[in-house]
């Protein structure tokens, strides 16, 4: 074998190796971009989810009041059913975190909170109501657990 054919073989191997390297690098880069994209969308979805669940729980506390402030006929500012609707919508409309919510039983826990609200004995605002206090404690625990679940899902310690 002469020197020119050896060099030609080496150049062919280097060329093919470069092509293979470029293809592999492209696929690795594309995979990494997808992983980052999913993570960013999960993070945004968790933020939205927790914010809307907090809002829903805020409305639900009014179920324990026998009297709510006077408001316009179409004003649902003190409607505990609005909170229930928001919660169910938010749980069922997730894309990136739906599997985690199902695996952690978030929907079942939400339904337990809803049941407590729908069976709530009412009292005047700012008066002692052990059911309202119990609901408040469960709502706080629910939100703390949501935060922990989000942190675990996002790999944050």
Secondary structure, 3 states (H helix, E strand, C coil): CCHHHHHHHHHHHHHHHHHHHHHHHHHHHHHHHHHHHHHHHHHHHHHHHHHHHHHHHHHHHHHHECCCCCCCCCCCCCCHHHHHHHHHHHHHCCCCCHHHHHHCCHHHHHHHHHHHHHCCCCECCCCCCHHHHHHHHHHHHHHHHHHHHHHHHCCCC
